[in-house]
């Protein structure tokens, strides 16, 4: 009973701090989710544990975090499903060469820079238990991601979704997310292979088979849900239950294969029928609980696992500064130059570069996976969390500077 009372107190504290900091960030024209990310960091050793260690130890004792972690993981499964649901790769064909080239460069450039710097970091911030290949590939993937959900919210708040810049940026972010998660799936298999009972060839073969079944079998079966939705005119509880079961089953299969449950949930969202009313109502049903309750818990757990005090000494701050610079140069610079070379104006190209540099929650998800797998040390994890926050915080002010409201031009299609 005492542990349940503590859980209620923890959730209540997280909710209050997340809503307050989110509201405060909204006043400075930042997405609320960015403020909630910062709120999670503030509840950890970086602020609360530093200012009031006794209160921090009483409120968040290590042995009590298991319940919070379980809640947040369920929320993450649903969140990754929603991320997959929002993706629409058909836009890639409609937007032509600019979107295709920009999406490729926005992945390749930061991946090369991140993995190259990882070769330098490996003997300094890793240990022999982590394979060099896994470490280098993970750092490259972590530097390449764009936060599709945060990007979509920024574009919506600025009424940019229907502009050419918004269309190219959201499509490139979708491609980036799919690519990053595919790379991450492979890295997870490589790192986990030594601790799994299943051989690597079986895991990879099973993963390929699972993806094919989801794309060619489950996708067609889910069209029956679309037909049922159109007959009833609304989303029934039975339909919601079936969709949740698909998400949970997908996550269970990929977790059993040694990849990660989040990859399965993400793929479940990707194969859902693209029905505007169904997707909108489904997102509305799930987002309220996930965004308001479960994701702030995840942010708080991330904050409890990281600390700016682990970034101590000149060398550690040099690593942090170098990672931030390489992340911005690779993502923002690569996207900007690619868009410009493919016929977009300097203003539009700069806006796309700024938008693609947004990392946000998806980056935190990947970083936590890296910490759980033992790829990232606590110190490097803290550095990467700082990088995620800096690159996300700089998006809105930079965008307002390079692409003011007067520059918005609606798309013609």
C-alpha positions as YAML, in Angstrom:
chain: A
units: angstrom
residues:
- id: 1
  name: UNK
  ca: [0.00, 0.00, 0.00]
- id: 2
  name: UNK
  ca: [2.84, 2.37, 0.84]
- id: 3
  name: UNK
  ca: [4.40, 1.75, -2.60]
- id: 4
  name: UNK
  ca: [1.07, 2.50, -4.28]
- id: 5
  name: UNK
  ca: [0.76, 5.77, -2.34]
- id: 6
  name: UNK
  ca: [4.28, 6.68, -3.44]
- id: 7
  name: UNK
  ca: [3.40, 5.86, -7.07]
- id: 8
  name: UNK
  ca: [0.39, 8.21, -6.91]
- id: 9
  name: UNK
  ca: [2.58, 10.94, -5.41]
- id: 10
  name: UNK
  ca: [5.23, 10.42, -8.10]
- id: 11
  name: UNK
  ca: [2.72, 10.60, -10.95]
- id: 12
  name: UNK
  ca: [1.05, 13.67, -9.46]
- id: 13
  name: UNK
  ca: [4.39, 15.45, -9.07]
- id: 14
  name: UNK
  ca: [5.42, 14.60, -12.64]
- id: 15
  name: UNK
  ca: [2.10, 15.82, -14.03]
- id: 16
  name: UNK
  ca: [2.24, 19.14, -12.16]
- id: 17
  name: UNK
  ca: [5.85, 19.90, -13.15]
- id: 18
  name: UNK
  ca: [5.34, 18.77, -16.76]
- id: 19
  name: UNK
  ca: [2.22, 20.91, -17.26]
- id: 20
  name: UNK
  ca: [3.78, 23.97, -15.60]
- id: 21
  name: UNK
  ca: [7.06, 23.82, -17.53]
- id: 22
  name: UNK
  ca: [5.19, 22.94, -20.74]
- id: 23
  name: UNK
  ca: [2.94, 25.98, -20.26]
- id: 24
  name: UNK
  ca: [5.96, 28.19, -19.57]
- id: 25
  name: UNK
  ca: [7.72, 27.02, -22.75]
- id: 26
  name: UNK
  ca: [4.54, 27.67, -24.70]
- id: 27
  name: UNK
  ca: [4.76, 31.31, -23.64]
- id: 28
  name: UNK
  ca: [8.16, 31.44, -25.37]
- id: 29
  name: UNK
  ca: [6.70, 29.93, -28.58]
- id: 30
  name: UNK
  ca: [8.21, 26.51, -27.95]
- id: 31
  name: UNK
  ca: [6.14, 23.31, -28.36]
- id: 32
  name: UNK
  ca: [4.77, 22.14, -25.01]
- id: 33
  name: UNK
  ca: [6.40, 18.75, -25.48]
- id: 34
  name: UNK
  ca: [9.84, 20.43, -25.41]
- id: 35
  name: UNK
  ca: [8.99, 21.95, -22.03]
- id: 36
  name: UNK
  ca: [7.84, 18.55, -20.79]
- id: 37
  name: UNK
  ca: [11.16, 17.05, -21.88]
- id: 38
  name: UNK
  ca: [12.99, 19.73, -19.90]
- id: 39
  name: UNK
  ca: [10.67, 19.13, -16.93]
- id: 40
  name: UNK
  ca: [11.76, 15.50, -16.85]
- id: 41
  name: UNK
  ca: [15.42, 16.54, -16.73]
- id: 42
  name: UNK
  ca: [14.68, 19.02, -13.92]
- id: 43
  name: UNK
  ca: [13.17, 16.25, -11.77]
- id: 44
  name: UNK
  ca: [16.40, 14.25, -11.93]
- id: 45
  name: UNK
  ca: [19.89, 14.74, -10.46]
- id: 46
  name: UNK
  ca: [20.48, 17.74, -12.74]
- id: 47
  name: UNK
  ca: [18.27, 19.99, -10.57]
- id: 48
  name: UNK
  ca: [16.02, 18.38, -7.93]
- id: 49
  name: UNK
  ca: [18.68, 15.87, -6.90]
- id: 50
  name: UNK
  ca: [21.19, 18.73, -6.64]
- id: 51
  name: UNK
  ca: [19.02, 21.31, -4.85]
- id: 52
  name: UNK
  ca: [17.11, 18.92, -2.57]
- id: 53
  name: UNK
  ca: [18.76, 15.47, -2.50]
- id: 54
  name: UNK
  ca: [16.66, 14.35, 0.49]
- id: 55
  name: UNK
  ca: [13.38, 15.17, -1.27]
- id: 56
  name: UNK
  ca: [14.62, 13.53, -4.47]
- id: 57
  name: UNK
  ca: [15.63, 10.35, -2.62]
- id: 58
  name: UNK
  ca: [12.28, 10.23, -0.80]
- id: 59
  name: UNK
  ca: [10.17, 10.94, -3.88]
- id: 60
  name: UNK
  ca: [12.07, 8.82, -6.41]
- id: 61
  name: UNK
  ca: [13.91, 6.01, -4.57]
- id: 62
  name: UNK
  ca: [15.58, 3.67, -7.10]
- id: 63
  name: UNK
  ca: [13.61, 0.63, -5.94]
- id: 64
  name: UNK
  ca: [10.29, 2.36, -6.73]
- id: 65
  name: UNK
  ca: [11.01, 3.23, -10.37]
- id: 66
  name: UNK
  ca: [9.99, -0.14, -11.78]
- id: 67
  name: UNK
  ca: [6.28, 0.74, -11.70]
- id: 68
  name: UNK
  ca: [6.88, 4.08, -13.41]
- id: 69
  name: UNK
  ca: [9.02, 2.36, -16.02]
- id: 70
  name: UNK
  ca: [6.29, -0.18, -16.81]
- id: 71
  name: UNK
  ca: [3.71, 2.58, -17.26]
- id: 72
  name: UNK
  ca: [6.01, 4.60, -19.48]
- id: 73
  name: UNK
  ca: [6.87, 1.59, -21.66]
- id: 74
  name: UNK
  ca: [3.19, 0.94, -22.36]
- id: 75
  name: UNK
  ca: [2.83, 4.62, -23.24]
- id: 76
  name: UNK
  ca: [5.85, 4.39, -25.55]
- id: 77
  name: UNK
  ca: [4.35, 1.41, -27.39]
- id: 78
  name: UNK
  ca: [1.20, 3.40, -28.14]
- id: 79
  name: UNK
  ca: [3.23, 6.51, -28.96]
- id: 80
  name: UNK
  ca: [5.40, 4.65, -31.50]
- id: 81
  name: UNK
  ca: [2.23, 3.25, -33.03]
- id: 82
  name: UNK
  ca: [0.94, 6.81, -33.43]
- id: 83
  name: UNK
  ca: [4.27, 7.87, -34.99]
- id: 84
  name: UNK
  ca: [3.92, 5.09, -37.54]
- id: 85
  name: UNK
  ca: [0.27, 6.02, -38.10]
- id: 86
  name: UNK
  ca: [1.20, 9.62, -38.95]
- id: 87
  name: UNK
  ca: [3.74, 8.59, -41.60]
- id: 88
  name: UNK
  ca: [2.63, 8.83, -45.21]
- id: 89
  name: UNK
  ca: [5.50, 7.90, -47.50]
- id: 90
  name: UNK
  ca: [3.30, 8.37, -50.58]
- id: 91
  name: UNK
  ca: [4.14, 12.07, -50.34]
- id: 92
  name: UNK
  ca: [7.71, 11.19, -51.30]
- id: 93
  name: UNK
  ca: [6.62, 10.34, -54.85]
- id: 94
  name: UNK
  ca: [4.51, 13.49, -55.12]
- id: 95
  name: UNK
  ca: [7.25, 15.89, -53.99]
- id: 96
  name: UNK
  ca: [9.89, 14.61, -56.40]
- id: 97
  name: UNK
  ca: [13.66, 14.88, -56.43]
- id: 98
  name: UNK
  ca: [14.05, 17.60, -53.77]
- id: 99
  name: UNK
  ca: [12.41, 15.45, -51.10]
- id: 100
  name: UNK
  ca: [14.19, 12.26, -52.15]
- id: 101
  name: UNK
  ca: [17.67, 13.81, -52.21]
- id: 102
  name: UNK
  ca: [17.16, 15.88, -49.06]
- id: 103
  name: UNK
  ca: [15.91, 12.86, -47.11]
- id: 104
  name: UNK
  ca: [18.91, 10.80, -48.18]
- id: 105
  name: UNK
  ca: [21.49, 13.49, -47.42]
- id: 106
  name: UNK
  ca: [19.82, 14.34, -44.09]
- id: 107
  name: UNK
  ca: [20.48, 10.75, -43.01]
- id: 108
  name: UNK
  ca: [23.85, 10.09, -44.63]
- id: 109
  name: UNK
  ca: [25.64, 13.31, -43.58]
- id: 110
  name: UNK
  ca: [24.96, 13.13, -39.81]
- id: 111
  name: UNK
  ca: [25.44, 9.34, -39.87]
- id: 112
  name: UNK
  ca: [28.93, 9.69, -41.36]
- id: 113
  name: UNK
  ca: [29.89, 12.52, -38.99]
- id: 114
  name: UNK
  ca: [28.45, 10.74, -35.95]
- id: 115
  name: UNK
  ca: [29.99, 7.35, -36.68]
- id: 116
  name: UNK
  ca: [33.36, 8.94, -37.55]
- id: 117
  name: UNK
  ca: [33.48, 10.81, -34.24]
- id: 118
  name: UNK
  ca: [32.36, 7.62, -32.50]
- id: 119
  name: UNK
  ca: [35.62, 5.98, -33.60]
- id: 120
  name: UNK
  ca: [37.42, 8.68, -31.63]
- id: 121
  name: UNK
  ca: [35.06, 8.37, -28.63]
- id: 122
  name: UNK
  ca: [35.07, 4.56, -28.42]
- id: 123
  name: UNK
  ca: [38.35, 4.10, -26.51]
- id: 124
  name: UNK
  ca: [37.55, 7.11, -24.31]
- id: 125
  name: UNK
  ca: [33.87, 6.73, -23.38]
- id: 126
  name: UNK
  ca: [33.14, 3.05, -23.93]
- id: 127
  name: UNK
  ca: [34.50, -0.26, -22.64]
- id: 128
  name: UNK
  ca: [35.52, -3.61, -24.16]
- id: 129
  name: UNK
  ca: [32.15, -5.20, -23.33]
- id: 130
  name: UNK
  ca: [30.61, -3.04, -26.09]
- id: 131
  name: UNK
  ca: [31.57, -3.99, -29.62]
- id: 132
  name: UNK
  ca: [33.18, -1.20, -31.63]
- id: 133
  name: UNK
  ca: [30.84, -1.87, -34.56]
- id: 134
  name: UNK
  ca: [27.72, -1.62, -32.37]
- id: 135
  name: UNK
  ca: [28.96, 1.58, -30.74]
- id: 136
  name: UNK
  ca: [29.89, 3.28, -34.01]
- id: 137
  name: UNK
  ca: [26.68, 2.29, -35.80]
- id: 138
  name: UNK
  ca: [24.52, 3.33, -32.85]
- id: 139
  name: UNK
  ca: [26.12, 6.77, -32.60]
- id: 140
  name: UNK
  ca: [25.63, 7.27, -36.34]
- id: 141
  name: UNK
  ca: [21.96, 6.30, -36.09]
- id: 142
  name: UNK
  ca: [21.40, 8.44, -32.99]
- id: 143
  name: UNK
  ca: [22.79, 11.51, -34.78]
- id: 144
  name: UNK
  ca: [20.62, 10.88, -37.86]
- id: 145
  name: UNK
  ca: [17.15, 10.87, -36.34]
- id: 146
  name: UNK
  ca: [14.56, 13.63, -36.78]
- id: 147
  name: UNK
  ca: [11.69, 13.91, -34.29]
- id: 148
  name: UNK
  ca: [8.75, 13.42, -36.62]
- id: 149
  name: UNK
  ca: [6.03, 14.11, -33.97]
- id: 150
  name: UNK
  ca: [7.66, 17.31, -32.66]
- id: 151
  name: UNK
  ca: [8.31, 18.48, -36.22]
- id: 152
  name: UNK
  ca: [4.66, 17.88, -37.14]
- id: 153
  name: UNK
  ca: [3.50, 19.94, -34.15]
- id: 154
  name: UNK
  ca: [5.84, 22.82, -34.98]
- id: 155
  name: UNK
  ca: [4.58, 22.88, -38.57]
- id: 156
  name: UNK
  ca: [0.95, 22.72, -37.42]
- id: 157
  name: UNK
  ca: [1.40, 25.55, -34.91]
- id: 158
  name: UNK
  ca: [2.97, 27.75, -37.63]
- id: 159
  name: UNK
  ca: [0.40, 26.73, -40.29]
- id: 160
  name: UNK
  ca: [3.20, 25.38, -42.48]
- id: 161
  name: UNK
  ca: [1.94, 21.86, -43.20]
- id: 162
  name: UNK
  ca: [0.46, 22.96, -46.54]
- id: 163
  name: UNK
  ca: [3.56, 24.85, -47.69]
- id: 164
  name: UNK
  ca: [6.27, 23.37, -49.90]
- id: 165
  name: UNK
  ca: [8.76, 23.66, -47.05]
- id: 166
  name: UNK
  ca: [6.41, 21.88, -44.64]
- id: 167
  name: UNK
  ca: [5.60, 19.11, -47.12]
- id: 168
  name: UNK
  ca: [9.26, 18.41, -47.94]
- id: 169
  name: UNK
  ca: [10.33, 18.56, -44.27]
- id: 170
  name: UNK
  ca: [7.59, 16.25, -42.98]
- id: 171
  name: UNK
  ca: [8.22, 13.74, -45.78]
- id: 172
  name: UNK
  ca: [11.98, 13.76, -45.21]
- id: 173
  name: UNK
  ca: [11.42, 13.31, -41.47]
- id: 174
  name: UNK
  ca: [9.19, 10.32, -42.18]
- id: 175
  name: UNK
  ca: [11.89, 8.71, -44.33]
- id: 176
  name: UNK
  ca: [14.50, 9.49, -41.65]
- id: 177
  name: UNK
  ca: [12.41, 7.85, -38.94]
- id: 178
  name: UNK
  ca: [11.85, 4.68, -40.95]
- id: 179
  name: UNK
  ca: [15.54, 4.47, -41.87]
- id: 180
  name: UNK
  ca: [16.77, 5.20, -38.33]
- id: 181
  name: UNK
  ca: [14.51, 2.53, -36.83]
- id: 182
  name: UNK
  ca: [15.60, -0.03, -39.42]
- id: 183
  name: UNK
  ca: [19.26, 0.71, -38.61]
- id: 184
  name: UNK
  ca: [18.48, 0.57, -34.89]
- id: 185
  name: UNK
  ca: [16.76, -2.80, -35.31]
- id: 186
  name: UNK
  ca: [19.90, -4.21, -36.91]
- id: 187
  name: UNK
  ca: [22.15, -2.70, -34.23]
- id: 188
  name: UNK
  ca: [19.97, -4.15, -31.47]
- id: 189
  name: UNK
  ca: [20.22, -7.61, -32.99]
- id: 190
  name: UNK
  ca: [24.03, -7.32, -33.21]
- id: 191
  name: UNK
  ca: [24.38, -6.13, -29.60]
- id: 192
  name: UNK
  ca: [21.86, -8.58, -28.14]
- id: 193
  name: UNK
  ca: [23.08, -11.58, -30.14]
- id: 194
  name: UNK
  ca: [25.49, -12.74, -27.42]
- id: 195
  name: UNK
  ca: [22.75, -12.80, -24.75]
- id: 196
  name: UNK
  ca: [19.98, -14.35, -26.85]
- id: 197
  name: UNK
  ca: [19.18, -18.04, -27.11]
- id: 198
  name: UNK
  ca: [18.29, -17.51, -30.77]
- id: 199
  name: UNK
  ca: [21.06, -17.46, -33.42]
- id: 200
  name: UNK
  ca: [21.53, -14.21, -35.32]
- id: 201
  name: UNK
  ca: [20.47, -15.74, -38.65]
- id: 202
  name: UNK
  ca: [17.20, -16.87, -37.11]
- id: 203
  name: UNK
  ca: [16.56, -13.43, -35.61]
- id: 204
  name: UNK
  ca: [17.26, -11.62, -38.88]
- id: 205
  name: UNK
  ca: [15.25, -14.11, -40.89]
- id: 206
  name: UNK
  ca: [12.39, -13.89, -38.42]
- id: 207
  name: UNK
  ca: [12.47, -10.11, -38.54]
- id: 208
  name: UNK
  ca: [12.34, -10.06, -42.34]
- id: 209
  name: UNK
  ca: [9.48, -12.57, -42.30]
- id: 210
  name: UNK
  ca: [7.61, -10.51, -39.70]
- id: 211
  name: UNK
  ca: [7.95, -7.31, -41.76]
- id: 212
  name: UNK
  ca: [6.70, -9.11, -44.89]
- id: 213
  name: UNK
  ca: [3.72, -10.56, -43.01]
- id: 214
  name: UNK
  ca: [2.85, -7.14, -41.58]
- id: 215
  name: UNK
  ca: [3.08, -5.43, -44.98]
- id: 216
  name: UNK
  ca: [1.34, -8.01, -47.14]
- id: 217
  name: UNK
  ca: [-0.98, -9.90, -44.77]
- id: 218
  name: UNK
  ca: [-1.80, -7.81, -41.69]
- id: 219
  name: UNK
  ca: [-2.14, -4.64, -43.77]
- id: 220
  name: UNK
  ca: [-4.83, -6.25, -45.93]
- id: 221
  name: UNK
  ca: [-6.59, -7.69, -42.89]
- id: 222
  name: UNK
  ca: [-6.68, -4.25, -41.27]
- id: 223
  name: UNK
  ca: [-8.64, -2.93, -44.25]
- id: 224
  name: UNK
  ca: [-11.60, -4.83, -42.82]
- id: 225
  name: UNK
  ca: [-11.35, -2.56, -39.79]
- id: 226
  name: UNK
  ca: [-11.49, 0.40, -42.14]
- id: 227
  name: UNK
  ca: [-14.65, -1.03, -43.74]
- id: 228
  name: UNK
  ca: [-16.18, -1.66, -40.30]
- id: 229
  name: UNK
  ca: [-15.37, 1.91, -39.30]
- id: 230
  name: UNK
  ca: [-17.09, 3.28, -42.41]
- id: 231
  name: UNK
  ca: [-20.20, 1.17, -41.74]
- id: 232
  name: UNK
  ca: [-20.51, 2.33, -38.13]
- id: 233
  name: UNK
  ca: [-19.37, 5.89, -38.71]
- id: 234
  name: UNK
  ca: [-17.31, 5.98, -35.53]
- id: 235
  name: UNK
  ca: [-14.56, 4.11, -33.69]
- id: 236
  name: UNK
  ca: [-16.13, 1.50, -31.40]
- id: 237
  name: UNK
  ca: [-14.50, 0.05, -28.30]
- id: 238
  name: UNK
  ca: [-14.21, -3.32, -30.06]
- id: 239
  name: UNK
  ca: [-12.25, -1.75, -32.92]
- id: 240
  name: UNK
  ca: [-9.97, 0.03, -30.44]
- id: 241
  name: UNK
  ca: [-9.39, -3.27, -28.62]
- id: 242
  name: UNK
  ca: [-8.46, -5.05, -31.87]
- id: 243
  name: UNK
  ca: [-6.03, -2.29, -32.85]
- id: 244
  name: UNK
  ca: [-4.41, -2.36, -29.40]
- id: 245
  name: UNK
  ca: [-4.04, -6.13, -29.66]
- id: 246
  name: UNK
  ca: [-2.29, -5.73, -33.02]
- id: 247
  name: UNK
  ca: [0.09, -3.19, -31.45]
- id: 248
  name: UNK
  ca: [0.81, -5.40, -28.43]
- id: 249
  name: UNK
  ca: [1.24, -8.53, -30.55]
- id: 250
  name: UNK
  ca: [3.63, -6.74, -32.91]
- id: 251
  name: UNK
  ca: [5.66, -5.45, -29.98]
- id: 252
  name: UNK
  ca: [5.73, -8.89, -28.35]
- id: 253
  name: UNK
  ca: [6.99, -10.55, -31.54]
- id: 254
  name: UNK
  ca: [9.83, -8.09, -32.16]
- id: 255
  name: UNK
  ca: [10.82, -8.20, -28.49]
- id: 256
  name: UNK
  ca: [10.85, -12.01, -28.64]
- id: 257
  name: UNK
  ca: [13.05, -11.84, -31.74]
- id: 258
  name: UNK
  ca: [15.56, -9.76, -29.78]
- id: 259
  name: UNK
  ca: [14.97, -6.46, -31.59]
- id: 260
  name: UNK
  ca: [12.75, -4.22, -29.47]
- id: 261
  name: UNK
  ca: [9.02, -4.02, -28.79]
- id: 262
  name: UNK
  ca: [8.94, -0.40, -29.98]
- id: 263
  name: UNK
  ca: [9.94, -1.47, -33.50]
- id: 264
  name: UNK
  ca: [6.89, -3.73, -33.71]
- id: 265
  name: UNK
  ca: [4.56, -1.03, -32.43]
- id: 266
  name: UNK
  ca: [6.00, 1.43, -34.95]
- id: 267
  name: UNK
  ca: [5.49, -1.03, -37.81]
- id: 268
  name: UNK
  ca: [1.91, -1.65, -36.68]
- id: 269
  name: UNK
  ca: [1.23, 2.05, -37.16]
- id: 270
  name: UNK
  ca: [2.92, 2.09, -40.57]
- id: 271
  name: UNK
  ca: [0.68, -0.71, -41.93]
- id: 272
  name: UNK
  ca: [-2.58, 0.79, -40.65]
- id: 273
  name: UNK
  ca: [-4.93, 1.89, -43.47]
- id: 274
  name: UNK
  ca: [-4.55, 5.55, -44.43]
- id: 275
  name: UNK
  ca: [-8.10, 6.68, -43.72]
- id: 276
  name: UNK
  ca: [-8.19, 10.34, -42.65]
- id: 277
  name: UNK
  ca: [-11.21, 10.15, -40.33]
- id: 278
  name: UNK
  ca: [-10.15, 6.83, -38.79]
- id: 279
  name: UNK
  ca: [-6.57, 8.02, -38.19]
- id: 280
  name: UNK
  ca: [-7.74, 11.32, -36.71]
- id: 281
  name: UNK
  ca: [-10.22, 9.68, -34.33]
- id: 282
  name: UNK
  ca: [-7.73, 6.97, -33.36]
- id: 283
  name: UNK
  ca: [-5.05, 9.56, -32.60]
- id: 284
  name: UNK
  ca: [-7.54, 11.57, -30.58]
- id: 285
  name: UNK
  ca: [-8.50, 8.54, -28.49]
- id: 286
  name: UNK
  ca: [-4.91, 7.56, -27.69]
- id: 287
  name: UNK
  ca: [-3.06, 10.88, -27.57]
- id: 288
  name: UNK
  ca: [-4.90, 12.34, -24.57]
- id: 289
  name: UNK
  ca: [-3.76, 9.58, -22.21]
- id: 290
  name: UNK
  ca: [-0.33, 9.08, -23.77]
- id: 291
  name: UNK
  ca: [0.69, 12.73, -24.14]
- id: 292
  name: UNK
  ca: [-0.77, 14.02, -20.87]
- id: 293
  name: UNK
  ca: [0.09, 11.11, -18.55]
- id: 294
  name: UNK
  ca: [2.47, 8.48, -19.89]
- id: 295
  name: UNK
  ca: [5.05, 10.46, -21.89]
- id: 296
  name: UNK
  ca: [5.79, 12.90, -19.01]
- id: 297
  name: UNK
  ca: [6.53, 9.83, -16.89]
- id: 298
  name: UNK
  ca: [9.00, 8.71, -19.56]
- id: 299
  name: UNK
  ca: [10.62, 12.15, -19.60]
- id: 300
  name: UNK
  ca: [10.98, 12.02, -15.83]
- id: 301
  name: UNK
  ca: [12.62, 8.59, -15.98]
- id: 302
  name: UNK
  ca: [15.02, 9.89, -18.64]
- id: 303
  name: UNK
  ca: [15.83, 12.81, -16.34]
- id: 304
  name: UNK
  ca: [16.46, 10.46, -13.44]
- id: 305
  name: UNK
  ca: [18.91, 8.46, -15.58]
- id: 306
  name: UNK
  ca: [20.91, 11.48, -16.76]
- id: 307
  name: UNK
  ca: [22.84, 14.22, -15.01]
- id: 308
  name: UNK
  ca: [24.70, 17.25, -16.29]
- id: 309
  name: UNK
  ca: [27.16, 16.69, -13.44]
- id: 310
  name: UNK
  ca: [28.44, 13.59, -15.25]
- id: 311
  name: UNK
  ca: [29.69, 16.00, -17.93]
- id: 312
  name: UNK
  ca: [32.59, 17.24, -15.83]
- id: 313
  name: UNK
  ca: [36.02, 18.41, -16.87]
- id: 314
  name: UNK
  ca: [37.31, 20.07, -20.02]
- id: 315
  name: UNK
  ca: [37.49, 16.85, -22.03]
- id: 316
  name: UNK
  ca: [33.86, 15.89, -21.33]
- id: 317
  name: UNK
  ca: [32.60, 19.33, -22.28]
- id: 318
  name: UNK
  ca: [34.72, 19.16, -25.42]
- id: 319
  name: UNK
  ca: [33.01, 15.87, -26.33]
- id: 320
  name: UNK
  ca: [29.61, 17.44, -25.64]
- id: 321
  name: UNK
  ca: [30.35, 20.54, -27.73]
- id: 322
  name: UNK
  ca: [31.76, 18.45, -30.58]
- id: 323
  name: UNK
  ca: [28.70, 16.16, -30.63]
- id: 324
  name: UNK
  ca: [26.32, 19.15, -30.71]
- id: 325
  name: UNK
  ca: [28.28, 20.86, -33.49]
- id: 326
  name: UNK
  ca: [28.52, 17.69, -35.58]
- id: 327
  name: UNK
  ca: [24.82, 16.98, -35.05]
- id: 328
  name: UNK
  ca: [23.86, 20.46, -36.27]
- id: 329
  name: UNK
  ca: [26.34, 20.54, -39.15]
- id: 330
  name: UNK
  ca: [25.35, 17.10, -40.37]
- id: 331
  name: UNK
  ca: [21.59, 17.47, -40.10]
- id: 332
  name: UNK
  ca: [20.96, 21.18, -40.63]
- id: 333
  name: UNK
  ca: [23.87, 21.78, -43.00]
- id: 334
  name: UNK
  ca: [23.36, 18.62, -45.02]
- id: 335
  name: UNK
  ca: [19.62, 19.19, -45.44]
- id: 336
  name: UNK
  ca: [20.13, 22.88, -46.32]
- id: 337
  name: UNK
  ca: [22.71, 22.22, -49.04]
- id: 338
  name: UNK
  ca: [20.77, 19.31, -50.52]
- id: 339
  name: UNK
  ca: [17.53, 21.29, -50.72]
- id: 340
  name: UNK
  ca: [19.36, 24.24, -52.28]
- id: 341
  name: UNK
  ca: [21.08, 22.05, -54.90]
- id: 342
  name: UNK
  ca: [17.67, 20.63, -55.82]
- id: 343
  name: UNK
  ca: [16.15, 23.96, -56.77]
- id: 344
  name: UNK
  ca: [14.74, 25.38, -53.55]
- id: 345
  name: UNK
  ca: [15.51, 28.97, -52.52]
- id: 346
  name: UNK
  ca: [18.07, 29.75, -49.81]
- id: 347
  name: UNK
  ca: [15.25, 30.75, -47.43]
- id: 348
  name: UNK
  ca: [13.31, 27.54, -48.03]
- id: 349
  name: UNK
  ca: [16.47, 25.44, -47.83]
- id: 350
  name: UNK
  ca: [17.47, 27.05, -44.52]
- id: 351
  name: UNK
  ca: [13.99, 26.42, -43.11]
- id: 352
  name: UNK
  ca: [14.15, 22.74, -44.12]
- id: 353
  name: UNK
  ca: [17.60, 22.42, -42.55]
- id: 354
  name: UNK
  ca: [16.38, 23.95, -39.27]
- id: 355
  name: UNK
  ca: [13.31, 21.71, -39.19]
- id: 356
  name: UNK
  ca: [15.26, 18.53, -39.94]
- id: 357
  name: UNK
  ca: [17.59, 19.34, -37.04]
- id: 358
  name: UNK
  ca: [14.73, 18.76, -34.59]
- id: 359
  name: UNK
  ca: [15.37, 15.61, -32.56]
- id: 360
  name: UNK
  ca: [13.05, 15.68, -29.55]
- id: 361
  name: UNK
  ca: [11.33, 12.66, -28.06]
- id: 362
  name: UNK
  ca: [12.30, 10.12, -30.73]
- id: 363
  name: UNK
  ca: [15.95, 10.85, -29.95]
- id: 364
  name: UNK
  ca: [15.32, 10.26, -26.23]
- id: 365
  name: UNK
  ca: [13.68, 6.92, -27.04]
- id: 366
  name: UNK
  ca: [16.71, 5.80, -29.05]
- id: 367
  name: UNK
  ca: [19.14, 7.03, -26.38]
- id: 368
  name: UNK
  ca: [17.33, 5.13, -23.64]
- id: 369
  name: UNK
  ca: [17.51, 1.98, -25.75]
- id: 370
  name: UNK
  ca: [21.25, 2.57, -26.12]
- id: 371
  name: UNK
  ca: [21.61, 2.94, -22.34]
- id: 372
  name: UNK
  ca: [19.54, -0.19, -21.68]
- id: 373
  name: UNK
  ca: [21.65, -2.19, -24.13]
- id: 374
  name: UNK
  ca: [24.84, -0.95, -22.47]
- id: 375
  name: UNK
  ca: [26.06, 0.79, -25.63]
- id: 376
  name: UNK
  ca: [26.04, 4.21, -23.97]
- id: 377
  name: UNK
  ca: [27.72, 4.93, -20.65]
- id: 378
  name: UNK
  ca: [25.76, 7.16, -18.23]
- id: 379
  name: UNK
  ca: [28.09, 10.06, -19.05]
- id: 380
  name: UNK
  ca: [27.72, 9.71, -22.83]
- id: 381
  name: UNK
  ca: [23.97, 9.21, -22.38]
- id: 382
  name: UNK
  ca: [23.82, 12.54, -20.52]
- id: 383
  name: UNK
  ca: [25.81, 14.26, -23.28]
- id: 384
  name: UNK
  ca: [23.48, 12.90, -25.95]
- id: 385
  name: UNK
  ca: [20.41, 14.00, -23.95]
- id: 386
  name: UNK
  ca: [21.85, 17.52, -23.80]
- id: 387
  name: UNK
  ca: [22.40, 17.38, -27.57]
- id: 388
  name: UNK
  ca: [18.78, 16.32, -28.11]
- id: 389
  name: UNK
  ca: [17.51, 19.20, -25.97]
- id: 390
  name: UNK
  ca: [19.77, 21.83, -27.57]
- id: 391
  name: UNK
  ca: [18.94, 20.86, -31.15]
- id: 392
  name: UNK
  ca: [15.21, 20.76, -30.36]
- id: 393
  name: UNK
  ca: [15.18, 24.06, -28.44]
- id: 394
  name: UNK
  ca: [16.96, 25.91, -31.25]
- id: 395
  name: UNK
  ca: [14.38, 24.89, -33.88]
- id: 396
  name: UNK
  ca: [11.59, 27.38, -33.19]
- id: 397
  name: UNK
  ca: [13.70, 30.56, -32.73]
- id: 398
  name: UNK
  ca: [15.87, 29.72, -35.76]
- id: 399
  name: UNK
  ca: [12.81, 28.97, -37.85]
- id: 400
  name: UNK
  ca: [11.19, 32.27, -36.92]
- id: 401
  name: UNK
  ca: [14.39, 34.02, -38.01]
- id: 402
  name: UNK
  ca: [15.08, 32.29, -41.33]
- id: 403
  name: UNK
  ca: [11.45, 31.71, -42.35]
- id: 404
  name: UNK
  ca: [9.11, 34.38, -40.93]
- id: 405
  name: UNK
  ca: [5.35, 34.21, -41.45]
- id: 406
  name: UNK
  ca: [5.52, 36.43, -44.53]
- id: 407
  name: UNK
  ca: [7.64, 33.83, -46.32]
- id: 408
  name: UNK
  ca: [5.01, 31.09, -46.22]
- id: 409
  name: UNK
  ca: [3.76, 30.14, -49.68]
- id: 410
  name: UNK
  ca: [1.02, 27.48, -49.98]
- id: 411
  name: UNK
  ca: [1.66, 24.40, -52.07]
- id: 412
  name: UNK
  ca: [-0.12, 24.02, -55.37]
- id: 413
  name: UNK
  ca: [-1.08, 20.40, -54.93]
...
